[in-house]
């Protein structure tokens, strides 16, 4: 006899470490999803005091932290959905976000919803702040973060409800699982390359654009993301954690910049220059040839 078990539409991966908003994020997903989903939460280090118990949620606890990239990879290994979504552990979601995003997907797309700022006290989107839809890749600049390129919010305007975006922020993205594993695969977290944390959105977006896929913003739905303040970093202990990680992250940033600008990534069909020309004019890239 055949199984009557409903196939999983979307596997949601949440890499988490010491975030006080993790359970609120999980609850927001459970409250607002309308398709059959599963949630995989990779918890680095000390687990939270309370867990939401739901058959849709699986917790993978790592007593010894493995980093964000390793946490995403753990979720990818466990995922069974037609689609995958990675999100941060401090996000709020619109009703039906999963159906809206997956119903309009094409196989080779990487998609992000439009982004609001999150008011974490009221736990609602902050409609007094600008909505973020597009991002560009900054020109390489030397700083305490190494020689790095970063996704930057781009004040572009378009009436297209689904449109190309040069970059993603990284706090929420969605893809066809099988295509993602072919195009991107498990995230590279070797210490001599990206390391455990650096440049996740840059790696994923560039592997799509240069490998024959496309990166889109879908403005038909939204999520709200917490922009972390100095108070948040100090209260959660992240200021100290980042200080310890900064050298490794800077090394990963620098490696990624050289790697992509020198076209060192295998199996790409476009050079980096094609990517820049596609989106010109781009702030900071005016003199790039």
C-alpha positions in Angstrom: 0.0 0.0 0.0 1.2 3.5 -0.8 2.0 6.0 2.0 -0.6 8.7 2.7 2.1 10.9 4.3 2.0 14.4 2.8 5.3 15.3 1.2 7.2 18.1 2.7 7.1 21.3 0.7 9.7 23.4 2.6 12.6 22.6 4.9 13.5 25.6 7.0 17.1 25.7 8.4 17.9 27.9 11.4 21.5 28.0 12.6 21.5 29.4 16.1 23.8 30.4 18.9 22.8 32.1 22.1 19.9 34.1 20.6 17.0 35.1 23.0 14.6 35.3 20.0 15.0 31.8 18.6 11.8 30.4 20.0 9.8 33.5 18.9 11.3 32.9 15.4 10.2 29.3 15.4 6.7 30.2 16.7 6.3 32.9 14.0 7.1 30.2 11.3 4.7 27.7 12.8 1.9 30.4 13.1 2.3 31.7 9.6 3.2 28.8 7.3 0.3 27.3 5.3 2.1 24.4 3.5 3.7 21.3 4.9 7.0 22.3 6.4 9.8 21.0 8.6 12.1 23.1 10.7 15.7 22.1 11.5 17.4 24.1 14.2 21.1 23.7 14.7 22.0 24.9 18.2 25.6 25.7 18.7 26.9 25.5 22.3 24.6 26.0 25.3 20.9 25.1 24.5 18.0 27.4 25.5 16.2 26.8 28.7 12.9 26.2 27.0 12.1 24.4 23.7 9.0 24.6 21.5 7.9 21.0 21.2 6.3 20.4 17.8 6.5 17.4 15.4 7.6 19.8 12.7 10.6 21.0 14.6 13.9 19.1 15.0 16.7 20.3 17.2 20.3 19.4 16.4 22.4 20.3 19.5 26.1 20.8 19.1 27.8 21.0 22.6 31.0 22.1 20.9 30.1 25.0 18.4 30.7 24.2 14.7 29.8 27.7 13.4 27.0 29.0 11.1 28.2 27.3 8.0 28.4 23.9 9.7 24.9 24.6 11.2 23.5 25.2 7.7 25.1 22.1 6.4 23.5 20.0 9.2 20.2 21.3 8.1 20.9 20.5 4.5 21.8 16.9 5.4 18.5 16.5 7.2 16.2 18.4 4.8 13.6 16.4 2.9 11.5 19.2 1.4 11.2 20.2 -2.3 12.4 23.6 -1.2 14.9 24.8 1.4 14.9 28.1 3.3 17.7 29.4 5.6 16.8 32.1 8.0 18.3 33.8 11.0 17.2 33.1 14.6 15.7 36.5 15.0 13.0 36.9 12.3 9.2 37.4 12.0 7.3 36.2 9.0 4.2 37.2 7.0 1.1 34.9 6.9 1.5 32.4 4.0 5.1 33.4 3.2 6.0 29.8 2.4 3.2 29.3 -0.2 3.8 32.7 -1.8 7.5 32.0 -2.2 7.4 28.4 -3.3 4.4 28.8 -5.7 6.3 31.3 -7.8 9.7 29.7 -7.8 11.6 28.6 -10.8 14.1 25.8 -10.4 17.3 27.8 -10.8 16.2 30.8 -8.6 17.5 31.8 -5.3 14.8 34.0 -3.7 14.5 36.4 -0.8 11.3 38.2 0.4 11.3 42.0 1.0 12.7 42.8 4.4 11.4 45.0 7.2 13.2 45.9 10.4 12.0 44.0 13.4 10.8 45.7 16.6 11.9 43.0 19.0 10.1 44.5 22.0 6.6 44.5 20.4 7.6 41.6 18.2 6.2 43.2 15.0 7.6 44.7 11.9 8.7 48.3 12.2 6.8 50.1 9.5 8.5 53.4 10.4 11.7 52.3 8.9 12.4 51.8 5.2 11.6 48.4 3.5 14.6 46.7 2.0 14.3 45.0 -1.4 17.5 45.2 -3.3 21.2 44.7 -2.4 24.4 45.2 -4.2 27.9 43.9 -3.6 30.3 46.5 -2.3 33.6 47.2 -3.9 36.5 45.5 -2.0 37.7 47.6 0.9 40.4 47.0 3.5 39.2 47.3 7.1 39.3 45.4 10.4 37.2 42.9 8.5 40.0 42.2 6.0 39.8 43.0 2.3 36.1 42.4 1.9 33.1 42.7 -0.3 29.7 42.8 1.5 26.0 42.9 0.6 24.7 46.5 1.0 21.1 47.7 0.9 20.5 49.4 -2.5 17.9 52.1 -2.8 16.6 51.0 -6.2 13.0 51.3 -7.2 11.0 49.1 -9.5 7.3 48.1 -9.9 8.3 44.5 -10.7 7.0 42.3 -7.9 9.6 39.6 -8.6 12.9 41.1 -9.8 16.6 40.5 -10.1 18.7 41.5 -7.1 22.5 41.6 -7.3 22.9 40.2 -3.7 21.0 38.8 -0.7 21.5 39.9 2.8 21.7 36.4 4.1 19.1 36.5 6.9 16.5 34.7 4.7 16.8 32.9 1.4 14.9 30.1 -0.3 15.8 27.7 -3.1 14.8 24.5 -4.8 16.7 21.9 -2.7 17.9 19.6 -5.5 19.1 22.5 -7.6 20.8 24.1 -4.6 22.7 20.9 -3.8 23.8 20.7 -7.5 24.7 24.4 -7.8 26.0 25.2 -4.3 26.1 22.0 -2.3 27.3 22.0 1.3 28.8 25.3 2.3 32.6 25.4 2.4 33.7 25.8 6.0 37.4 24.9 5.8 39.7 27.2 7.8 41.8 27.9 4.8 38.8 29.2 2.8 35.6 30.8 4.2 36.0 29.4 7.7 33.0 28.8 9.9 31.2 32.1 9.4 32.4 34.5 6.6 30.6 35.4 3.4 27.7 33.0 3.3 25.4 35.3 1.2 28.2 36.2 -1.1 29.1 32.5 -1.8 25.5 31.4 -2.3 24.5 34.4 -4.5 27.6 34.3 -6.7 27.3 30.5 -7.3 23.8 31.2 -8.6 24.6 34.2 -10.8 27.9 32.9 -12.2 26.8 29.3 -12.4 23.7 29.9 -14.6 21.0 30.6 -12.0 19.4 33.8 -10.9 18.8 35.7 -7.6 15.4 37.3 -7.1 13.6 39.4 -4.6 9.9 38.5 -4.2 8.0 41.6 -3.0 4.7 39.7 -2.7 5.6 38.7 0.9 7.9 39.9 3.6 9.8 39.0 6.7 11.2 41.3 9.5 14.8 41.0 10.6 16.4 42.2 13.8 19.3 44.6 13.3 21.4 43.8 16.3 22.4 46.8 18.4 25.5 47.2 20.6 23.2 46.5 23.6 22.2 43.1 22.0 25.8 42.1 21.4 26.9 43.1 25.0 23.9 41.4 26.7 24.1 38.2 24.8 27.9 37.9 25.0 28.3 38.2 21.2 30.7 41.2 21.5 33.2 38.9 23.1 32.6 36.0 20.7 33.0 38.3 17.7 36.2 39.7 19.1 37.6 36.2 19.3 36.5 35.3 15.8 37.4 38.5 14.1 40.8 37.3 12.8 39.4 34.1 11.3 36.4 36.0 9.8 38.7 38.6 8.3 40.8 35.9 6.8 37.7 34.3 5.2 36.5 37.6 3.9 39.8 38.3 2.2 40.1 34.8 0.8 36.6 35.1 -0.7 37.3 38.5 -2.3 40.4 37.2 -4.1 38.8 33.9 -5.0 35.8 35.4 -6.7 37.4 38.4 -8.4 40.1 36.2 -9.8 37.5 33.7 -11.2 38.9 30.8 -9.1 35.6 29.1 -8.5 35.3 25.9 -10.7 32.3 25.1 -12.9 31.1 28.6 -13.4 29.8 29.7 -16.8 30.3 33.4 -16.4 33.3 35.5 -15.2 33.1 37.9 -12.3 33.3 40.8 -14.8 30.0 39.6 -16.4 28.3 39.9 -13.1 29.5 43.5 -12.5 28.5 44.6 -16.0 25.1 43.1 -15.6 24.2 45.4 -12.7 26.1 48.6 -13.6 25.9 51.3 -12.6 26.8 50.0 -9.1 27.9 52.3 -6.2 31.7 52.1 -5.9 32.2 50.1 -9.1 32.2 53.1 -11.5 35.9 52.6 -12.5 35.9 48.8 -12.6 37.0 47.3 -16.0 
